[in-house]
Amino acid sequence: MEATRIIKEIARLPLIERMLIIENAIKSIREESSKKSKLKEGAMALLSEYKSDKELTAFTSLDGEKFYEAE
């Protein structure tokens, strides 16, 4: 559904329902942002490990290989 159509439909709702939609949308955005932030923090915390421990990146040598899923 297009954003403009969604906005028009929301505008038709009673005020309390519109506020509930806005609250839920903001909550969803905050949760997504928080998850990304936590993932970034975790990646940064382990960056030095990945740079110094070759066993953690051993399989990256296969990155260019074709992958065939077992049937």
All heavy atoms as TSV, in Angstrom:
chain	resi	resn	atom	element	x	y	z
A	1	MET	N	N	0.855	-1.176	0.000
A	1	MET	CA	C	0.000	0.000	0.000
A	1	MET	C	C	0.902	1.242	0.000
A	1	MET	O	O	1.897	1.287	0.700
A	1	MET	CB	C	-0.903	-0.029	1.240
A	1	MET	CG	C	-1.972	1.032	1.220
A	1	MET	SD	S	-3.054	1.026	2.678
A	1	MET	CE	C	-4.058	-0.405	2.392
A	2	GLU	N	N	0.532	2.221	-0.770
A	2	GLU	CA	C	1.314	3.448	-0.851
A	2	GLU	C	C	1.191	4.276	0.423
A	2	GLU	O	O	0.167	4.286	1.087
A	2	GLU	CB	C	0.822	4.301	-2.017
A	2	GLU	CG	C	1.148	3.753	-3.374
A	2	GLU	CD	C	0.674	4.670	-4.473
A	2	GLU	OE1	O	0.513	5.884	-4.236
A	2	GLU	OE2	O	0.460	4.167	-5.572
A	3	ALA	N	N	2.258	4.996	0.732
A	3	ALA	CA	C	2.282	5.814	1.941
A	3	ALA	C	C	1.188	6.870	1.920
A	3	ALA	O	O	0.531	7.115	2.943
A	3	ALA	CB	C	3.651	6.465	2.106
A	4	THR	N	N	0.962	7.506	0.768
A	4	THR	CA	C	-0.065	8.553	0.710
A	4	THR	C	C	-1.450	7.981	0.974
A	4	THR	O	O	-2.261	8.615	1.649
A	4	THR	CB	C	-0.056	9.267	-0.656
A	4	THR	OG1	O	-0.170	8.285	-1.697
A	4	THR	CG2	C	1.211	10.059	-0.855
A	5	ARG	N	N	-1.699	6.788	0.482
A	5	ARG	CA	C	-2.999	6.154	0.718
A	5	ARG	C	C	-3.166	5.785	2.190
A	5	ARG	O	O	-4.241	5.966	2.775
A	5	ARG	CB	C	-3.139	4.910	-0.153
A	5	ARG	CG	C	-4.490	4.260	-0.038
A	5	ARG	CD	C	-4.667	3.151	-1.037
A	5	ARG	NE	N	-5.887	2.433	-0.747
A	5	ARG	CZ	C	-6.100	1.183	-1.096
A	5	ARG	NH1	N	-5.189	0.513	-1.770
A	5	ARG	NH2	N	-7.227	0.579	-0.797
A	6	ILE	N	N	-2.077	5.296	2.789
A	6	ILE	CA	C	-2.114	4.951	4.210
A	6	ILE	C	C	-2.417	6.191	5.041
A	6	ILE	O	O	-3.251	6.163	5.952
A	6	ILE	CB	C	-0.784	4.305	4.645
A	6	ILE	CG1	C	-0.624	2.945	3.971
A	6	ILE	CG2	C	-0.711	4.169	6.166
A	6	ILE	CD1	C	0.741	2.325	4.140
A	7	ILE	N	N	-1.747	7.294	4.719
A	7	ILE	CA	C	-1.952	8.540	5.460
A	7	ILE	C	C	-3.392	9.020	5.328
A	7	ILE	O	O	-3.999	9.465	6.311
A	7	ILE	CB	C	-0.953	9.616	4.991
A	7	ILE	CG1	C	0.458	9.199	5.415
A	7	ILE	CG2	C	-1.306	10.993	5.553
A	7	ILE	CD1	C	1.557	10.010	4.787
A	8	LYS	N	N	-3.956	8.924	4.130
A	8	LYS	CA	C	-5.349	9.326	3.934
A	8	LYS	C	C	-6.296	8.466	4.756
A	8	LYS	O	O	-7.262	8.963	5.342
A	8	LYS	CB	C	-5.717	9.261	2.452
A	8	LYS	CG	C	-5.110	10.372	1.628
A	8	LYS	CD	C	-5.488	10.235	0.176
A	8	LYS	CE	C	-4.806	11.313	-0.669
A	8	LYS	NZ	N	-5.106	11.183	-2.095
A	9	GLU	N	N	-6.020	7.170	4.791
A	9	GLU	CA	C	-6.869	6.257	5.563
A	9	GLU	C	C	-6.750	6.541	7.062
A	9	GLU	O	O	-7.743	6.521	7.785
A	9	GLU	CB	C	-6.513	4.800	5.264
A	9	GLU	CG	C	-6.862	4.349	3.864
A	9	GLU	CD	C	-8.358	4.399	3.572
A	9	GLU	OE1	O	-9.159	4.072	4.464
A	9	GLU	OE2	O	-8.714	4.766	2.436
A	10	ILE	N	N	-5.539	6.798	7.513
A	10	ILE	CA	C	-5.333	7.120	8.926
A	10	ILE	C	C	-6.068	8.404	9.299
A	10	ILE	O	O	-6.649	8.514	10.382
A	10	ILE	CB	C	-3.828	7.217	9.247
A	10	ILE	CG1	C	-3.193	5.825	9.165
A	10	ILE	CG2	C	-3.591	7.832	10.630
A	10	ILE	CD1	C	-1.682	5.817	9.274
A	11	ALA	N	N	-6.059	9.372	8.403
A	11	ALA	CA	C	-6.720	10.662	8.674
A	11	ALA	C	C	-8.216	10.495	8.898
A	11	ALA	O	O	-8.840	11.322	9.572
A	11	ALA	CB	C	-6.456	11.624	7.531
A	12	ARG	N	N	-8.790	9.431	8.389
A	12	ARG	CA	C	-10.223	9.186	8.544
A	12	ARG	C	C	-10.576	8.578	9.898
A	12	ARG	O	O	-11.743	8.558	10.290
A	12	ARG	CB	C	-10.712	8.258	7.442
A	12	ARG	CG	C	-10.636	8.860	6.075
A	12	ARG	CD	C	-11.121	7.879	5.042
A	12	ARG	NE	N	-10.965	8.449	3.703
A	12	ARG	CZ	C	-11.097	7.776	2.592
A	12	ARG	NH1	N	-11.395	6.493	2.630
A	12	ARG	NH2	N	-10.940	8.371	1.433
A	13	LEU	N	N	-9.582	8.078	10.598
A	13	LEU	CA	C	-9.819	7.417	11.885
A	13	LEU	C	C	-10.065	8.441	12.991
A	13	LEU	O	O	-9.640	9.588	12.890
A	13	LEU	CB	C	-8.603	6.566	12.259
A	13	LEU	CG	C	-8.296	5.380	11.341
A	13	LEU	CD1	C	-6.963	4.760	11.734
A	13	LEU	CD2	C	-9.408	4.347	11.398
A	14	PRO	N	N	-10.707	8.005	14.058
A	14	PRO	CA	C	-10.861	8.885	15.224
A	14	PRO	C	C	-9.483	9.235	15.804
A	14	PRO	O	O	-8.519	8.483	15.665
A	14	PRO	CB	C	-11.656	8.032	16.214
A	14	PRO	CG	C	-12.272	6.951	15.410
A	14	PRO	CD	C	-11.390	6.724	14.232
A	15	LEU	N	N	-9.425	10.348	16.480
A	15	LEU	CA	C	-8.166	10.870	17.023
A	15	LEU	C	C	-7.435	9.844	17.886
A	15	LEU	O	O	-6.227	9.661	17.737
A	15	LEU	CB	C	-8.430	12.150	17.824
A	15	LEU	CG	C	-7.202	12.813	18.431
A	15	LEU	CD1	C	-6.222	13.222	17.350
A	15	LEU	CD2	C	-7.608	14.003	19.272
A	16	ILE	N	N	-8.120	9.180	18.775
A	16	ILE	CA	C	-7.479	8.230	19.681
A	16	ILE	C	C	-6.816	7.088	18.911
A	16	ILE	O	O	-5.721	6.636	19.253
A	16	ILE	CB	C	-8.460	7.692	20.755
A	16	ILE	CG1	C	-7.716	6.941	21.855
A	16	ILE	CG2	C	-9.509	6.807	20.140
A	16	ILE	CD1	C	-6.971	7.845	22.785
A	17	GLU	N	N	-7.444	6.632	17.842
A	17	GLU	CA	C	-6.867	5.557	17.025
A	17	GLU	C	C	-5.657	6.061	16.243
A	17	GLU	O	O	-4.675	5.333	16.079
A	17	GLU	CB	C	-7.918	4.969	16.091
A	17	GLU	CG	C	-8.973	4.166	16.828
A	17	GLU	CD	C	-9.983	3.512	15.904
A	17	GLU	OE1	O	-9.644	3.249	14.724
A	17	GLU	OE2	O	-11.110	3.267	16.366
A	18	ARG	N	N	-5.722	7.295	15.764
A	18	ARG	CA	C	-4.565	7.876	15.069
A	18	ARG	C	C	-3.377	7.994	16.016
A	18	ARG	O	O	-2.243	7.714	15.635
A	18	ARG	CB	C	-4.911	9.244	14.490
A	18	ARG	CG	C	-5.819	9.131	13.267
A	18	ARG	CD	C	-6.013	10.468	12.616
A	18	ARG	NE	N	-6.990	11.217	13.405
A	18	ARG	CZ	C	-7.297	12.484	13.186
A	18	ARG	NH1	N	-6.712	13.172	12.244
A	18	ARG	NH2	N	-8.209	13.075	13.937
A	19	MET	N	N	-3.644	8.418	17.262
A	19	MET	CA	C	-2.569	8.543	18.243
A	19	MET	C	C	-1.952	7.179	18.551
A	19	MET	O	O	-0.731	7.052	18.688
A	19	MET	CB	C	-3.085	9.212	19.509
A	19	MET	CG	C	-3.416	10.681	19.303
A	19	MET	SD	S	-4.165	11.466	20.736
A	19	MET	CE	C	-2.810	11.425	21.879
A	20	LEU	N	N	-2.786	6.155	18.634
A	20	LEU	CA	C	-2.301	4.805	18.889
A	20	LEU	C	C	-1.395	4.337	17.746
A	20	LEU	O	O	-0.340	3.746	17.982
A	20	LEU	CB	C	-3.479	3.845	19.070
A	20	LEU	CG	C	-3.136	2.404	19.380
A	20	LEU	CD1	C	-2.404	2.306	20.714
A	20	LEU	CD2	C	-4.394	1.551	19.407
A	21	ILE	N	N	-1.784	4.616	16.525
A	21	ILE	CA	C	-0.975	4.251	15.355
A	21	ILE	C	C	0.371	4.968	15.402
A	21	ILE	O	O	1.427	4.366	15.174
A	21	ILE	CB	C	-1.729	4.568	14.048
A	21	ILE	CG1	C	-2.895	3.589	13.883
A	21	ILE	CG2	C	-0.792	4.504	12.841
A	21	ILE	CD1	C	-3.855	3.934	12.772
A	22	ILE	N	N	0.348	6.250	15.720
A	22	ILE	CA	C	1.591	7.026	15.793
A	22	ILE	C	C	2.501	6.486	16.891
A	22	ILE	O	O	3.706	6.308	16.683
A	22	ILE	CB	C	1.283	8.523	16.016
A	22	ILE	CG1	C	0.637	9.102	14.765
A	22	ILE	CG2	C	2.538	9.296	16.394
A	22	ILE	CD1	C	0.042	10.480	14.954
A	23	GLU	N	N	1.931	6.197	18.049
A	23	GLU	CA	C	2.723	5.659	19.160
A	23	GLU	C	C	3.373	4.338	18.770
A	23	GLU	O	O	4.553	4.102	19.047
A	23	GLU	CB	C	1.850	5.475	20.393
A	23	GLU	CG	C	1.461	6.764	21.069
A	23	GLU	CD	C	0.454	6.565	22.200
A	23	GLU	OE1	O	0.091	5.401	22.487
A	23	GLU	OE2	O	0.045	7.571	22.788
A	24	ASN	N	N	2.610	3.468	18.123
A	24	ASN	CA	C	3.149	2.172	17.712
A	24	ASN	C	C	4.221	2.318	16.635
A	24	ASN	O	O	5.217	1.585	16.639
A	24	ASN	CB	C	2.033	1.246	17.236
A	24	ASN	CG	C	1.213	0.700	18.376
A	24	ASN	OD1	O	1.739	0.438	19.448
A	24	ASN	ND2	N	-0.073	0.543	18.170
A	25	ALA	N	N	4.024	3.247	15.725
A	25	ALA	CA	C	5.022	3.479	14.681
A	25	ALA	C	C	6.322	3.995	15.284
A	25	ALA	O	O	7.413	3.534	14.934
A	25	ALA	CB	C	4.484	4.463	13.641
A	26	ILE	N	N	6.227	4.932	16.209
A	26	ILE	CA	C	7.420	5.477	16.867
A	26	ILE	C	C	8.127	4.386	17.673
A	26	ILE	O	O	9.353	4.271	17.645
A	26	ILE	CB	C	7.056	6.685	17.754
A	26	ILE	CG1	C	6.653	7.868	16.864
A	26	ILE	CG2	C	8.211	7.057	18.674
A	26	ILE	CD1	C	6.072	9.044	17.615
A	27	LYS	N	N	7.358	3.571	18.370
A	27	LYS	CA	C	7.934	2.469	19.144
A	27	LYS	C	C	8.689	1.513	18.226
A	27	LYS	O	O	9.804	1.088	18.537
A	27	LYS	CB	C	6.828	1.723	19.893
A	27	LYS	CG	C	7.329	0.582	20.733
A	27	LYS	CD	C	6.181	-0.126	21.433
A	27	LYS	CE	C	6.677	-1.339	22.182
A	27	LYS	NZ	N	5.591	-2.123	22.754
A	28	SER	N	N	8.103	1.198	17.086
A	28	SER	CA	C	8.731	0.305	16.114
A	28	SER	C	C	10.044	0.891	15.596
A	28	SER	O	O	11.052	0.183	15.475
A	28	SER	CB	C	7.769	0.056	14.954
A	28	SER	OG	O	8.400	-0.631	13.916
A	29	ILE	N	N	10.047	2.172	15.308
A	29	ILE	CA	C	11.258	2.846	14.818
A	29	ILE	C	C	12.340	2.835	15.887
A	29	ILE	O	O	13.512	2.553	15.605
A	29	ILE	CB	C	10.930	4.286	14.371
A	29	ILE	CG1	C	10.052	4.243	13.113
A	29	ILE	CG2	C	12.197	5.095	14.122
A	29	ILE	CD1	C	9.422	5.576	12.758
A	30	ARG	N	N	11.971	3.123	17.123
A	30	ARG	CA	C	12.948	3.124	18.225
A	30	ARG	C	C	13.543	1.735	18.438
A	30	ARG	O	O	14.743	1.589	18.662
A	30	ARG	CB	C	12.296	3.606	19.506
A	30	ARG	CG	C	12.095	5.096	19.552
A	30	ARG	CD	C	11.595	5.541	20.905
A	30	ARG	NE	N	11.426	6.986	20.937
A	30	ARG	CZ	C	10.454	7.611	21.542
A	30	ARG	NH1	N	9.545	6.925	22.210
A	30	ARG	NH2	N	10.376	8.923	21.529
A	31	GLU	N	N	12.699	0.705	18.386
A	31	GLU	CA	C	13.183	-0.664	18.576
A	31	GLU	C	C	14.153	-1.054	17.471
A	31	GLU	O	O	15.197	-1.655	17.734
A	31	GLU	CB	C	12.012	-1.644	18.624
A	31	GLU	CG	C	11.209	-1.569	19.900
A	31	GLU	CD	C	9.955	-2.422	19.862
A	31	GLU	OE1	O	9.624	-3.000	18.804
A	31	GLU	OE2	O	9.278	-2.501	20.909
A	32	GLU	N	N	13.816	-0.710	16.232
A	32	GLU	CA	C	14.693	-1.028	15.104
A	32	GLU	C	C	16.019	-0.287	15.234
A	32	GLU	O	O	17.087	-0.855	15.012
A	32	GLU	CB	C	14.015	-0.663	13.786
A	32	GLU	CG	C	14.814	-1.072	12.567
A	32	GLU	CD	C	14.075	-0.770	11.277
A	32	GLU	OE1	O	12.838	-0.731	11.268
A	32	GLU	OE2	O	14.767	-0.565	10.266
A	33	SER	N	N	15.941	0.972	15.602
A	33	SER	CA	C	17.153	1.777	15.776
A	33	SER	C	C	18.008	1.219	16.902
A	33	SER	O	O	19.238	1.155	16.798
A	33	SER	CB	C	16.769	3.224	16.064
A	33	SER	OG	O	17.902	4.003	16.299
A	34	SER	N	N	17.380	0.797	17.975
A	34	SER	CA	C	18.096	0.233	19.119
A	34	SER	C	C	18.796	-1.062	18.731
A	34	SER	O	O	19.944	-1.296	19.115
A	34	SER	CB	C	17.132	-0.013	20.268
A	34	SER	OG	O	17.783	-0.621	21.342
A	35	LYS	N	N	18.119	-1.911	17.958
A	35	LYS	CA	C	18.715	-3.173	17.520
A	35	LYS	C	C	19.946	-2.907	16.665
A	35	LYS	O	O	20.989	-3.539	16.839
A	35	LYS	CB	C	17.704	-4.000	16.722
A	35	LYS	CG	C	16.647	-4.656	17.557
A	35	LYS	CD	C	15.682	-5.424	16.683
A	35	LYS	CE	C	14.496	-5.930	17.475
A	35	LYS	NZ	N	13.524	-6.631	16.624
A	36	LYS	N	N	19.827	-1.954	15.726
A	36	LYS	CA	C	20.957	-1.629	14.853
A	36	LYS	C	C	22.112	-1.079	15.661
A	36	LYS	O	O	23.269	-1.410	15.415
A	36	LYS	CB	C	20.535	-0.631	13.775
A	36	LYS	CG	C	19.668	-1.247	12.701
A	36	LYS	CD	C	19.300	-0.236	11.642
A	36	LYS	CE	C	18.410	-0.858	10.587
A	36	LYS	NZ	N	18.033	0.102	9.551
A	37	SER	N	N	21.795	-0.263	16.648
A	37	SER	CA	C	22.831	0.323	17.496
A	37	SER	C	C	23.547	-0.764	18.295
A	37	SER	O	O	24.780	-0.753	18.409
A	37	SER	CB	C	22.207	1.353	18.429
A	37	SER	OG	O	23.172	1.900	19.278
A	38	LYS	N	N	22.794	-1.699	18.836
A	38	LYS	CA	C	23.389	-2.784	19.615
A	38	LYS	C	C	24.252	-3.682	18.724
A	38	LYS	O	O	25.320	-4.127	19.141
A	38	LYS	CB	C	22.298	-3.605	20.303
A	38	LYS	CG	C	21.668	-2.894	21.475
A	38	LYS	CD	C	20.574	-3.717	22.110
A	38	LYS	CE	C	19.914	-2.922	23.235
A	38	LYS	NZ	N	18.808	-3.670	23.832
A	39	LEU	N	N	23.792	-3.961	17.502
A	39	LEU	CA	C	24.582	-4.762	16.578
A	39	LEU	C	C	25.884	-4.056	16.222
A	39	LEU	O	O	26.947	-4.674	16.152
A	39	LEU	CB	C	23.782	-5.066	15.304
A	39	LEU	CG	C	22.657	-6.071	15.446
A	39	LEU	CD1	C	21.843	-6.143	14.159
A	39	LEU	CD2	C	23.218	-7.445	15.786
A	40	LYS	N	N	25.803	-2.749	16.014
A	40	LYS	CA	C	26.992	-1.976	15.680
A	40	LYS	C	C	27.972	-1.985	16.852
A	40	LYS	O	O	29.180	-2.167	16.655
A	40	LYS	CB	C	26.610	-0.539	15.326
A	40	LYS	CG	C	27.783	0.302	14.885
A	40	LYS	CD	C	27.337	1.688	14.462
A	40	LYS	CE	C	28.522	2.521	14.021
A	40	LYS	NZ	N	28.117	3.860	13.594
A	41	GLU	N	N	27.470	-1.803	18.067
A	41	GLU	CA	C	28.322	-1.830	19.250
A	41	GLU	C	C	29.011	-3.191	19.384
A	41	GLU	O	O	30.209	-3.266	19.689
A	41	GLU	CB	C	27.512	-1.544	20.508
A	41	GLU	CG	C	27.086	-0.105	20.664
A	41	GLU	CD	C	26.168	0.093	21.872
A	41	GLU	OE1	O	26.160	-0.768	22.779
A	41	GLU	OE2	O	25.461	1.117	21.895
A	42	GLY	N	N	28.263	-4.257	19.160
A	42	GLY	CA	C	28.824	-5.598	19.243
A	42	GLY	C	C	29.899	-5.828	18.198
A	42	GLY	O	O	30.957	-6.403	18.488
A	43	ALA	N	N	29.632	-5.380	16.982
A	43	ALA	CA	C	30.614	-5.534	15.905
A	43	ALA	C	C	31.883	-4.755	16.210
A	43	ALA	O	O	32.996	-5.248	16.005
A	43	ALA	CB	C	30.007	-5.072	14.583
A	44	MET	N	N	31.723	-3.548	16.719
A	44	MET	CA	C	32.895	-2.733	17.047
A	44	MET	C	C	33.698	-3.360	18.195
A	44	MET	O	O	34.926	-3.317	18.198
A	44	MET	CB	C	32.482	-1.304	17.409
A	44	MET	CG	C	31.883	-0.527	16.242
A	44	MET	SD	S	32.921	-0.442	14.789
A	44	MET	CE	C	34.244	0.576	15.392
A	45	ALA	N	N	32.996	-3.961	19.151
A	45	ALA	CA	C	33.674	-4.589	20.283
A	45	ALA	C	C	34.510	-5.780	19.827
A	45	ALA	O	O	35.555	-6.081	20.421
A	45	ALA	CB	C	32.654	-5.025	21.329
A	46	LEU	N	N	34.074	-6.465	18.776
A	46	LEU	CA	C	34.788	-7.653	18.307
A	46	LEU	C	C	35.730	-7.381	17.135
A	46	LEU	O	O	36.413	-8.293	16.663
A	46	LEU	CB	C	33.775	-8.730	17.904
A	46	LEU	CG	C	32.963	-9.306	19.051
A	46	LEU	CD1	C	31.868	-10.222	18.522
A	46	LEU	CD2	C	33.859	-10.057	20.013
A	47	LEU	N	N	35.786	-6.151	16.671
A	47	LEU	CA	C	36.598	-5.819	15.506
A	47	LEU	C	C	38.059	-6.208	15.695
A	47	LEU	O	O	38.667	-6.825	14.812
A	47	LEU	CB	C	36.476	-4.329	15.189
A	47	LEU	CG	C	37.261	-3.841	13.973
A	47	LEU	CD1	C	36.784	-4.562	12.714
A	47	LEU	CD2	C	37.110	-2.339	13.820
A	48	SER	N	N	38.632	-5.890	16.831
A	48	SER	CA	C	40.042	-6.222	17.052
A	48	SER	C	C	40.265	-7.730	17.048
A	48	SER	O	O	41.296	-8.216	16.577
A	48	SER	CB	C	40.548	-5.610	18.361
A	48	SER	OG	O	39.862	-6.162	19.454
A	49	GLU	N	N	39.303	-8.489	17.563
A	49	GLU	CA	C	39.404	-9.954	17.541
A	49	GLU	C	C	39.440	-10.474	16.108
A	49	GLU	O	O	40.232	-11.348	15.775
A	49	GLU	CB	C	38.232	-10.593	18.292
A	49	GLU	CG	C	38.263	-10.382	19.780
A	49	GLU	CD	C	39.387	-11.165	20.452
A	49	GLU	OE1	O	39.673	-12.294	20.041
A	49	GLU	OE2	O	39.966	-10.604	21.397
A	50	TYR	N	N	38.571	-9.954	15.262
A	50	TYR	CA	C	38.533	-10.398	13.877
A	50	TYR	C	C	39.785	-10.009	13.116
A	50	TYR	O	O	40.216	-10.696	12.202
A	50	TYR	CB	C	37.289	-9.846	13.170
A	50	TYR	CG	C	36.069	-10.681	13.426
A	50	TYR	CD1	C	35.129	-10.293	14.365
A	50	TYR	CD2	C	35.851	-11.872	12.745
A	50	TYR	CE1	C	34.007	-11.060	14.626
A	50	TYR	CE2	C	34.746	-12.656	12.994
A	50	TYR	CZ	C	33.822	-12.246	13.934
A	50	TYR	OH	O	32.720	-13.012	14.183
A	51	LYS	N	N	40.388	-8.888	13.491
A	51	LYS	CA	C	41.615	-8.453	12.828
A	51	LYS	C	C	42.818	-9.292	13.257
A	51	LYS	O	O	43.730	-9.503	12.461
A	51	LYS	CB	C	41.886	-6.980	13.126
A	51	LYS	CG	C	40.969	-6.050	12.372
A	51	LYS	CD	C	41.338	-4.599	12.650
A	51	LYS	CE	C	40.506	-3.659	11.806
A	51	LYS	NZ	N	40.863	-2.253	12.049
A	52	SER	N	N	42.817	-9.782	14.487
A	52	SER	CA	C	43.996	-10.484	14.996
A	52	SER	C	C	43.869	-12.006	15.004
A	52	SER	O	O	44.875	-12.704	14.951
A	52	SER	CB	C	44.320	-10.001	16.416
A	52	SER	OG	O	43.250	-10.296	17.291
A	53	ASP	N	N	42.678	-12.556	15.067
A	53	ASP	CA	C	42.481	-14.007	15.150
A	53	ASP	C	C	42.044	-14.547	13.791
A	53	ASP	O	O	40.873	-14.461	13.416
A	53	ASP	CB	C	41.446	-14.335	16.229
A	53	ASP	CG	C	41.338	-15.818	16.516
A	53	ASP	OD1	O	41.913	-16.631	15.755
A	53	ASP	OD2	O	40.671	-16.172	17.505
A	54	LYS	N	N	42.980	-15.134	13.074
A	54	LYS	CA	C	42.709	-15.624	11.708
A	54	LYS	C	C	41.702	-16.775	11.687
A	54	LYS	O	O	41.060	-17.027	10.683
A	54	LYS	CB	C	44.012	-16.043	11.021
A	54	LYS	CG	C	44.973	-14.897	10.814
A	54	LYS	CD	C	44.358	-13.847	9.938
A	54	LYS	CE	C	45.305	-12.677	9.766
A	54	LYS	NZ	N	44.702	-11.539	9.113
A	55	GLU	N	N	41.532	-17.483	12.795
A	55	GLU	CA	C	40.557	-18.580	12.830
A	55	GLU	C	C	39.127	-18.061	12.713
A	55	GLU	O	O	38.247	-18.770	12.232
A	55	GLU	CB	C	40.713	-19.394	14.107
A	55	GLU	CG	C	41.951	-20.270	14.092
A	55	GLU	CD	C	41.968	-21.240	15.255
A	55	GLU	OE1	O	40.889	-21.640	15.725
A	55	GLU	OE2	O	43.078	-21.605	15.677
A	56	LEU	N	N	38.889	-16.838	13.135
A	56	LEU	CA	C	37.539	-16.278	13.047
A	56	LEU	C	C	37.167	-15.905	11.616
A	56	LEU	O	O	35.990	-15.777	11.294
A	56	LEU	CB	C	37.420	-15.033	13.941
A	56	LEU	CG	C	37.530	-15.293	15.444
A	56	LEU	CD1	C	37.532	-13.977	16.196
A	56	LEU	CD2	C	36.382	-16.168	15.913
A	57	THR	N	N	38.161	-15.724	10.769
A	57	THR	CA	C	37.886	-15.321	9.385
A	57	THR	C	C	38.361	-16.365	8.375
A	57	THR	O	O	38.480	-16.077	7.189
A	57	THR	CB	C	38.559	-13.972	9.083
A	57	THR	OG1	O	39.965	-14.083	9.325
A	57	THR	CG2	C	37.965	-12.863	9.936
A	58	ALA	N	N	38.620	-17.584	8.835
A	58	ALA	CA	C	39.155	-18.634	7.967
A	58	ALA	C	C	38.248	-18.919	6.772
A	58	ALA	O	O	38.723	-19.146	5.659
A	58	ALA	CB	C	39.379	-19.914	8.770
A	59	PHE	N	N	36.955	-18.886	6.974
A	59	PHE	CA	C	36.034	-19.243	5.898
A	59	PHE	C	C	35.816	-18.116	4.886
A	59	PHE	O	O	35.179	-18.326	3.863
A	59	PHE	CB	C	34.699	-19.707	6.469
A	59	PHE	CG	C	34.803	-21.035	7.167
A	59	PHE	CD1	C	34.717	-21.102	8.543
A	59	PHE	CD2	C	35.003	-22.191	6.452
A	59	PHE	CE1	C	34.824	-22.319	9.198
A	59	PHE	CE2	C	35.108	-23.419	7.090
A	59	PHE	CZ	C	35.029	-23.485	8.478
A	60	THR	N	N	36.340	-16.939	5.154
A	60	THR	CA	C	36.189	-15.858	4.172
A	60	THR	C	C	36.971	-16.147	2.907
A	60	THR	O	O	36.715	-15.553	1.862
A	60	THR	CB	C	36.628	-14.495	4.750
A	60	THR	OG1	O	37.986	-14.575	5.158
A	60	THR	CG2	C	35.744	-14.085	5.907
A	61	SER	N	N	37.919	-17.071	2.980
A	61	SER	CA	C	38.658	-17.448	1.770
A	61	SER	C	C	37.733	-18.136	0.759
A	61	SER	O	O	38.048	-18.229	-0.420
A	61	SER	CB	C	39.825	-18.365	2.119
A	61	SER	OG	O	39.345	-19.580	2.675
A	62	LEU	N	N	36.584	-18.590	1.208
A	62	LEU	CA	C	35.615	-19.249	0.320
A	62	LEU	C	C	34.571	-18.278	-0.240
A	62	LEU	O	O	33.668	-18.701	-0.960
A	62	LEU	CB	C	34.886	-20.361	1.084
A	62	LEU	CG	C	35.765	-21.463	1.661
A	62	LEU	CD1	C	34.928	-22.404	2.506
A	62	LEU	CD2	C	36.475	-22.206	0.562
A	63	ASP	N	N	34.683	-17.014	0.069
A	63	ASP	CA	C	33.675	-16.037	-0.349
A	63	ASP	C	C	33.441	-16.002	-1.850
A	63	ASP	O	O	32.331	-15.786	-2.303
A	63	ASP	CB	C	34.036	-14.627	0.145
A	63	ASP	CG	C	33.760	-14.463	1.629
A	63	ASP	OD1	O	33.143	-15.364	2.223
A	63	ASP	OD2	O	34.170	-13.429	2.176
A	64	GLY	N	N	34.443	-16.231	-2.640
A	64	GLY	CA	C	34.288	-16.178	-4.091
A	64	GLY	C	C	33.796	-17.475	-4.706
A	64	GLY	O	O	33.474	-17.540	-5.895
A	65	GLU	N	N	33.727	-18.530	-3.920
A	65	GLU	CA	C	33.316	-19.846	-4.421
A	65	GLU	C	C	31.807	-19.911	-4.643
A	65	GLU	O	O	31.043	-19.287	-3.927
A	65	GLU	CB	C	33.722	-20.938	-3.422
A	65	GLU	CG	C	35.206	-21.031	-3.169
A	65	GLU	CD	C	35.965	-21.555	-4.362
A	65	GLU	OE1	O	35.474	-22.484	-5.023
A	65	GLU	OE2	O	37.061	-21.012	-4.632
A	66	LYS	N	N	31.419	-20.703	-5.619
A	66	LYS	CA	C	29.988	-20.927	-5.851
A	66	LYS	C	C	29.465	-21.848	-4.749
A	66	LYS	O	O	30.147	-22.743	-4.291
A	66	LYS	CB	C	29.744	-21.552	-7.216
A	66	LYS	CG	C	30.075	-20.630	-8.365
A	66	LYS	CD	C	29.391	-21.122	-9.615
A	66	LYS	CE	C	29.727	-20.255	-10.799
A	66	LYS	NZ	N	29.015	-19.017	-10.810
A	67	PHE	N	N	28.222	-21.596	-4.342
A	67	PHE	CA	C	27.618	-22.363	-3.264
A	67	PHE	C	C	26.467	-23.177	-3.847
A	67	PHE	O	O	25.585	-22.631	-4.505
A	67	PHE	CB	C	27.104	-21.430	-2.178
A	67	PHE	CG	C	26.328	-22.129	-1.101
A	67	PHE	CD1	C	26.990	-22.882	-0.139
A	67	PHE	CD2	C	24.950	-22.061	-1.059
A	67	PHE	CE1	C	26.275	-23.534	0.853
A	67	PHE	CE2	C	24.239	-22.721	-0.078
A	67	PHE	CZ	C	24.906	-23.459	0.885
A	68	TYR	N	N	26.466	-24.448	-3.596
A	68	TYR	CA	C	25.390	-25.317	-4.053
A	68	TYR	C	C	24.733	-25.943	-2.829
A	68	TYR	O	O	25.378	-26.656	-2.066
A	68	TYR	CB	C	25.916	-26.403	-4.979
A	68	TYR	CG	C	26.556	-25.847	-6.225
A	68	TYR	CD1	C	27.933	-25.691	-6.333
A	68	TYR	CD2	C	25.767	-25.412	-7.286
A	68	TYR	CE1	C	28.508	-25.172	-7.467
A	68	TYR	CE2	C	26.325	-24.888	-8.436
A	68	TYR	CZ	C	27.710	-24.770	-8.508
A	68	TYR	OH	O	28.271	-24.231	-9.649
A	69	GLU	N	N	23.461	-25.669	-2.662
A	69	GLU	CA	C	22.724	-26.185	-1.523
A	69	GLU	C	C	22.474	-27.681	-1.695
A	69	GLU	O	O	22.129	-28.147	-2.784
A	69	GLU	CB	C	21.405	-25.452	-1.391
A	69	GLU	CG	C	20.636	-25.807	-0.153
A	69	GLU	CD	C	19.390	-24.979	0.011
A	69	GLU	OE1	O	19.210	-24.010	-0.737
A	69	GLU	OE2	O	18.586	-25.306	0.887
A	70	ALA	N	N	22.632	-28.450	-0.621
A	70	ALA	CA	C	22.355	-29.879	-0.674
A	70	ALA	C	C	20.865	-30.098	-0.860
A	70	ALA	O	O	20.046	-29.403	-0.284
A	70	ALA	CB	C	22.837	-30.543	0.611
A	71	GLU	N	N	20.541	-31.069	-1.666
A	71	GLU	CA	C	19.117	-31.346	-1.923
A	71	GLU	C	C	18.632	-32.515	-1.130
A	71	GLU	O	O	19.241	-33.410	-0.775
A	71	GLU	CB	C	18.901	-31.612	-3.414
A	71	GLU	CG	C	19.163	-30.369	-4.224
A	71	GLU	CD	C	18.934	-30.599	-5.710
A	71	GLU	OE1	O	18.287	-31.592	-6.086
A	71	GLU	OE2	O	19.425	-29.794	-6.488
